[in-house]
């Protein structure tokens, strides 16, 4: 894993811990950590978040220089490194999202 990805995972993990605490004390009314992350990123605004591909399918392009918002992707079962057994563990990839404030309509 490259250093930038490691740093991004660490930042997302720390933010997720804070979100979890806020949910437990009733500060956030979210069902999932990702909902809490999106709520935090939205800062009270009604924003639509999509992946790069989803925006492209909607005929939008991400504005150059836009920084993605990180959330957790769907967990995957992956083999345990350096294990003789068929052990597996869950790995949560990072999913990168962009809001409608970061895209523009593709002209035809």
Backbone as JSON Lines, residues from 0, in Angstrom:
{"i":0,"aa":"X","n":[0.86,-1.18,0.0],"ca":[0.0,0.0,0.0],"c":[0.9,1.23,0.0]}
{"i":1,"aa":"X","n":[0.59,2.17,-0.87],"ca":[1.45,3.34,-0.95],"c":[1.23,4.27,0.25]}
{"i":2,"aa":"X","n":[2.19,5.13,0.56],"ca":[2.12,5.99,1.74],"c":[0.89,6.91,1.77]}
{"i":3,"aa":"X","n":[0.49,7.44,0.61],"ca":[-0.69,8.32,0.57],"c":[-1.95,7.56,0.97]}
{"i":4,"aa":"X","n":[-2.06,6.33,0.46],"ca":[-3.22,5.51,0.8],"c":[-3.23,5.16,2.28]}
{"i":5,"aa":"X","n":[-2.07,4.83,2.83],"ca":[-1.96,4.52,4.26],"c":[-2.41,5.72,5.09]}
{"i":6,"aa":"X","n":[-1.94,6.89,4.71],"ca":[-2.31,8.11,5.44],"c":[-3.81,8.36,5.33]}
{"i":7,"aa":"X","n":[-4.38,8.2,4.14],"ca":[-5.8,8.43,3.94],"c":[-6.63,7.44,4.77]}
{"i":8,"aa":"X","n":[-6.19,6.17,4.82],"ca":[-6.88,5.15,5.63],"c":[-6.83,5.52,7.12]}
{"i":9,"aa":"X","n":[-5.66,5.99,7.56],"ca":[-5.5,6.37,8.97],"c":[-6.42,7.55,9.31]}
{"i":10,"aa":"X","n":[-6.44,8.56,8.44],"ca":[-7.31,9.72,8.66],"c":[-8.78,9.31,8.69]}
{"i":11,"aa":"X","n":[-9.18,8.45,7.75],"ca":[-10.56,7.99,7.68],"c":[-10.92,7.17,8.92]}
{"i":12,"aa":"X","n":[-9.99,6.36,9.38],"ca":[-10.21,5.55,10.57],"c":[-10.41,6.43,11.8]}
{"i":13,"aa":"X","n":[-9.57,7.45,11.96],"ca":[-9.69,8.36,13.1],"c":[-11.01,9.14,13.06]}
{"i":14,"aa":"X","n":[-11.37,9.62,11.88],"ca":[-12.63,10.35,11.74],"c":[-13.81,9.42,12.02]}
{"i":15,"aa":"X","n":[-13.71,8.17,11.59],"ca":[-14.77,7.2,11.84],"c":[-14.96,6.94,13.33]}
{"i":16,"aa":"X","n":[-13.86,6.91,14.08],"ca":[-13.94,6.72,15.53],"c":[-14.7,7.88,16.18]}
{"i":17,"aa":"X","n":[-14.41,9.1,15.73],"ca":[-15.11,10.27,16.26],"c":[-16.59,10.23,15.91]}
{"i":18,"aa":"X","n":[-16.9,9.83,14.69],"ca":[-18.29,9.71,14.24],"c":[-19.03,8.69,15.12]}
{"i":19,"aa":"X","n":[-18.38,7.57,15.38],"ca":[-18.99,6.51,16.19],"c":[-19.33,7.03,17.59]}
{"i":20,"aa":"X","n":[-18.42,7.76,18.19],"ca":[-18.67,8.33,19.52],"c":[-19.83,9.31,19.46]}
{"i":21,"aa":"X","n":[-19.85,10.17,18.45],"ca":[-20.95,11.14,18.3],"c":[-22.29,10.44,18.11]}
{"i":22,"aa":"X","n":[-22.28,9.31,17.42],"ca":[-23.52,8.54,17.23],"c":[-23.96,7.92,18.55]}
{"i":23,"aa":"X","n":[-23.01,7.38,19.32],"ca":[-23.33,6.73,20.59],"c":[-23.91,7.69,21.61]}
{"i":24,"aa":"X","n":[-23.47,8.94,21.62],"ca":[-23.98,9.92,22.58],"c":[-25.21,10.66,22.05]}
{"i":25,"aa":"X","n":[-25.65,10.31,20.84],"ca":[-26.86,10.9,20.27],"c":[-26.65,12.23,19.59]}
{"i":26,"aa":"X","n":[-25.41,12.6,19.36],"ca":[-25.11,13.86,18.69],"c":[-25.43,13.8,17.2]}
{"i":27,"aa":"X","n":[-25.28,12.6,16.63],"ca":[-25.6,12.36,15.22],"c":[-26.68,11.29,15.14]}
{"i":28,"aa":"X","n":[-27.68,11.52,14.32],"ca":[-28.74,10.53,14.14],"c":[-28.51,9.78,12.83]}
{"i":29,"aa":"X","n":[-27.47,8.98,12.82],"ca":[-27.12,8.21,11.63],"c":[-27.17,6.73,11.97]}
{"i":30,"aa":"X","n":[-27.4,5.93,10.96],"ca":[-27.44,4.48,11.13],"c":[-26.06,3.88,10.93]}
{"i":31,"aa":"X","n":[-25.29,4.42,9.98],"ca":[-23.98,3.87,9.66],"c":[-22.89,4.93,9.8]}
{"i":32,"aa":"X","n":[-21.66,4.45,9.89],"ca":[-20.51,5.35,9.94],"c":[-20.44,6.18,8.66]}
{"i":33,"aa":"X","n":[-20.69,5.55,7.51],"ca":[-20.65,6.28,6.24],"c":[-21.67,7.41,6.22]}
{"i":34,"aa":"X","n":[-22.86,7.18,6.76],"ca":[-23.86,8.26,6.82],"c":[-23.33,9.4,7.68]}
{"i":35,"aa":"X","n":[-22.66,9.05,8.78],"ca":[-22.06,10.07,9.64],"c":[-20.96,10.83,8.94]}
{"i":36,"aa":"X","n":[-20.15,10.12,8.16],"ca":[-19.09,10.78,7.4],"c":[-19.67,11.75,6.39]}
{"i":37,"aa":"X","n":[-20.68,11.3,5.66],"ca":[-21.31,12.16,4.65],"c":[-21.97,13.36,5.31]}
{"i":38,"aa":"X","n":[-22.61,13.15,6.45],"ca":[-23.22,14.26,7.2],"c":[-22.15,15.26,7.61]}
{"i":39,"aa":"X","n":[-21.01,14.77,8.05],"ca":[-19.9,15.64,8.44],"c":[-19.37,16.41,7.24]}
{"i":40,"aa":"X","n":[-19.2,15.74,6.12],"ca":[-18.71,16.4,4.92],"c":[-19.7,17.44,4.39]}
{"i":41,"aa":"X","n":[-20.98,17.19,4.57],"ca":[-22.02,18.08,4.04],"c":[-22.1,19.39,4.8]}
{"i":42,"aa":"X","n":[-21.73,19.37,6.08],"ca":[-21.78,20.57,6.92],"c":[-23.14,21.24,6.88]}
{"i":43,"aa":"X","n":[-24.19,20.43,6.96],"ca":[-25.55,20.96,7.03],"c":[-26.19,21.27,5.69]}
{"i":44,"aa":"X","n":[-25.44,21.18,4.6],"ca":[-26.01,21.44,3.28],"c":[-26.55,20.14,2.7]}
{"i":45,"aa":"X","n":[-27.53,20.26,1.83],"ca":[-28.07,19.1,1.11],"c":[-27.19,18.86,-0.1]}
{"i":46,"aa":"X","n":[-26.29,17.89,-0.01],"ca":[-25.39,17.59,-1.11],"c":[-25.64,16.18,-1.62]}
{"i":47,"aa":"X","n":[-25.45,16.03,-2.91],"ca":[-25.51,14.71,-3.53],"c":[-24.07,14.24,-3.74]}
{"i":48,"aa":"X","n":[-23.78,13.04,-3.28],"ca":[-22.45,12.47,-3.44],"c":[-22.51,11.27,-4.37]}
{"i":49,"aa":"X","n":[-21.56,11.19,-5.29],"ca":[-21.44,10.07,-6.21],"c":[-19.97,9.79,-6.46]}
{"i":50,"aa":"X","n":[-19.69,8.59,-6.96],"ca":[-18.33,8.27,-7.37],"c":[-18.03,8.97,-8.69]}
{"i":51,"aa":"X","n":[-16.77,8.95,-9.06],"ca":[-16.36,9.53,-10.34],"c":[-17.16,8.9,-11.48]}
{"i":52,"aa":"X","n":[-17.24,7.57,-11.46],"ca":[-17.96,6.84,-12.53],"c":[-19.45,7.19,-12.54]}
{"i":53,"aa":"X","n":[-20.06,7.28,-11.36],"ca":[-21.49,7.61,-11.31],"c":[-21.75,8.99,-11.89]}
{"i":54,"aa":"X","n":[-20.88,9.97,-11.59],"ca":[-21.06,11.29,-12.18],"c":[-20.92,11.22,-13.7]}
{"i":55,"aa":"X","n":[-19.96,10.46,-14.16],"ca":[-19.73,10.33,-15.6],"c":[-20.97,9.74,-16.28]}
{"i":56,"aa":"X","n":[-21.57,8.73,-15.64],"ca":[-22.79,8.12,-16.18],"c":[-23.95,9.11,-16.23]}
{"i":57,"aa":"X","n":[-23.93,10.12,-15.35],"ca":[-24.96,11.15,-15.33],"c":[-24.61,12.34,-16.24]}
{"i":58,"aa":"X","n":[-23.54,12.16,-17.04],"ca":[-23.09,13.17,-17.99],"c":[-22.49,14.4,-17.3]}
{"i":59,"aa":"X","n":[-21.75,14.17,-16.22],"ca":[-21.04,15.22,-15.52],"c":[-19.56,14.85,-15.47]}
{"i":60,"aa":"X","n":[-18.73,15.87,-15.34],"ca":[-17.31,15.61,-15.12],"c":[-16.88,16.3,-13.84]}
{"i":61,"aa":"X","n":[-15.94,15.68,-13.15],"ca":[-15.41,16.25,-11.92],"c":[-14.49,17.4,-12.29]}
{"i":62,"aa":"X","n":[-14.66,18.52,-11.62],"ca":[-13.84,19.7,-11.87],"c":[-12.39,19.41,-11.53]}
{"i":63,"aa":"X","n":[-11.49,19.8,-12.39],"ca":[-10.07,19.56,-12.19],"c":[-9.62,20.16,-10.86]}
{"i":64,"aa":"X","n":[-8.86,19.38,-10.11],"ca":[-8.33,19.84,-8.83],"c":[-9.24,19.54,-7.65]}
{"i":65,"aa":"X","n":[-10.42,18.98,-7.9],"ca":[-11.35,18.65,-6.8],"c":[-10.78,17.51,-5.97]}
{"i":66,"aa":"X","n":[-10.92,17.63,-4.67],"ca":[-10.44,16.6,-3.75],"c":[-11.62,15.74,-3.33]}
{"i":67,"aa":"X","n":[-11.46,14.44,-3.47],"ca":[-12.55,13.5,-3.16],"c":[-12.78,13.4,-1.66]}
{"i":68,"aa":"X","n":[-14.0,13.03,-1.3],"ca":[-14.37,12.74,0.08],"c":[-14.28,11.22,0.25]}
{"i":69,"aa":"X","n":[-13.62,10.78,1.3],"ca":[-13.42,9.35,1.52],"c":[-14.48,8.78,2.45]}
{"i":70,"aa":"X","n":[-15.04,7.64,2.05],"ca":[-15.94,6.84,2.89],"c":[-15.48,5.39,2.76]}
{"i":71,"aa":"X","n":[-16.05,4.53,3.58],"ca":[-15.7,3.11,3.52],"c":[-16.46,2.41,2.42]}
{"i":72,"aa":"X","n":[-15.77,1.6,1.64],"ca":[-16.39,0.79,0.61],"c":[-16.96,-0.49,1.22]}
{"i":73,"aa":"X","n":[-17.6,-1.28,0.38],"ca":[-18.17,-2.55,0.8],"c":[-17.05,-3.49,1.25]}
{"i":74,"aa":"X","n":[-17.18,-4.1,2.45],"ca":[-16.1,-4.97,2.92],"c":[-15.9,-6.18,2.01]}
{"i":75,"aa":"X","n":[-14.66,-6.57,1.91],"ca":[-14.29,-7.73,1.09],"c":[-13.56,-8.73,1.97]}
{"i":76,"aa":"X","n":[-13.75,-10.0,1.66],"ca":[-12.99,-11.03,2.35],"c":[-11.71,-11.27,1.56]}
{"i":77,"aa":"X","n":[-10.59,-11.15,2.24],"ca":[-9.3,-11.36,1.59],"c":[-8.49,-12.36,2.39]}
{"i":78,"aa":"X","n":[-7.59,-13.08,1.75],"ca":[-6.77,-14.04,2.47],"c":[-5.79,-13.36,3.41]}
{"i":79,"aa":"X","n":[-5.49,-14.02,4.53],"ca":[-4.52,-13.5,5.48],"c":[-3.13,-13.68,4.87]}
{"i":80,"aa":"X","n":[-2.35,-12.6,4.82],"ca":[-1.0,-12.72,4.25],"c":[-0.13,-13.68,5.08]}
{"i":81,"aa":"X","n":[0.75,-14.41,4.42],"ca":[1.7,-15.31,5.06],"c":[1.03,-16.35,5.95]}
{"i":82,"aa":"X","n":[-0.09,-16.88,5.5],"ca":[-0.8,-17.9,6.27],"c":[-0.9,-19.18,5.47]}
{"i":83,"aa":"X","n":[-0.65,-20.3,6.14],"ca":[-0.76,-21.6,5.48],"c":[-2.21,-22.06,5.4]}
{"i":84,"aa":"X","n":[-3.03,-21.49,6.24],"ca":[-4.44,-21.89,6.3],"c":[-5.25,-21.09,5.28]}
{"i":85,"aa":"X","n":[-6.5,-21.45,5.18],"ca":[-7.42,-20.71,4.32],"c":[-8.09,-19.58,5.11]}
{"i":86,"aa":"X","n":[-7.33,-18.95,6.0],"ca":[-7.89,-17.88,6.81],"c":[-8.24,-16.68,5.94]}
{"i":87,"aa":"X","n":[-9.3,-16.01,6.33],"ca":[-9.71,-14.79,5.65],"c":[-10.04,-13.74,6.68]}
{"i":88,"aa":"X","n":[-9.97,-12.5,6.29],"ca":[-10.42,-11.42,7.14],"c":[-11.12,-10.39,6.26]}
{"i":89,"aa":"X","n":[-11.88,-9.51,6.91],"ca":[-12.57,-8.48,6.16],"c":[-11.65,-7.29,5.95]}
{"i":90,"aa":"X","n":[-11.69,-6.76,4.75],"ca":[-10.93,-5.58,4.39],"c":[-11.91,-4.54,3.88]}
{"i":91,"aa":"X","n":[-11.88,-3.36,4.46],"ca":[-12.76,-2.29,4.01],"c":[-11.97,-1.34,3.12]}
{"i":92,"aa":"X","n":[-12.24,-1.38,1.81],"ca":[-11.55,-0.45,0.91],"c":[-12.1,0.97,1.1]}
{"i":93,"aa":"X","n":[-11.37,1.91,0.58],"ca":[-11.83,3.3,0.61],"c":[-12.57,3.59,-0.68]}
{"i":94,"aa":"X","n":[-13.71,4.24,-0.55],"ca":[-14.49,4.67,-1.69],"c":[-14.4,6.2,-1.75]}
{"i":95,"aa":"X","n":[-14.13,6.73,-2.91],"ca":[-13.97,8.18,-3.06],"c":[-15.2,8.77,-3.74]}
{"i":96,"aa":"X","n":[-15.75,9.81,-3.1],"ca":[-16.97,10.45,-3.59],"c":[-16.72,11.92,-3.88]}
{"i":97,"aa":"X","n":[-17.55,12.45,-4.78],"ca":[-17.53,13.88,-5.11],"c":[-18.95,14.41,-4.98]}
{"i":98,"aa":"X","n":[-19.08,15.66,-4.55],"ca":[-20.41,16.26,-4.41],"c":[-20.78,17.02,-5.68]}
{"i":99,"aa":"X","n":[-22.05,17.43,-5.76],"ca":[-22.48,18.16,-6.95],"c":[-21.81,19.53,-7.04]}
{"i":100,"aa":"X","n":[-21.2,20.0,-5.94],"ca":[-20.46,21.25,-5.98],"c":[-19.1,21.1,-6.69]}
{"i":101,"aa":"X","n":[-18.72,19.85,-6.98],"ca":[-17.42,19.58,-7.58],"c":[-17.5,19.08,-9.02]}
{"i":102,"aa":"X","n":[-18.67,19.17,-9.61],"ca":[-18.84,18.65,-10.97],"c":[-19.47,19.7,-11.87]}
{"i":103,"aa":"X","n":[-19.32,19.47,-13.16],"ca":[-19.97,20.34,-14.14],"c":[-20.52,19.47,-15.26]}
{"i":104,"aa":"X","n":[-21.61,19.93,-15.85],"ca":[-22.26,19.22,-16.95],"c":[-21.31,19.13,-18.13]}
{"i":105,"aa":"X","n":[-21.27,17.94,-18.73],"ca":[-20.45,17.77,-19.93],"c":[-21.25,18.31,-21.12]}
{"i":106,"aa":"X","n":[-20.64,19.25,-21.84],"ca":[-21.33,19.84,-22.99],"c":[-21.32,18.86,-24.16]}
{"i":107,"aa":"X","n":[-22.42,18.84,-24.87],"ca":[-22.58,17.9,-25.98],"c":[-22.07,18.49,-27.27]}
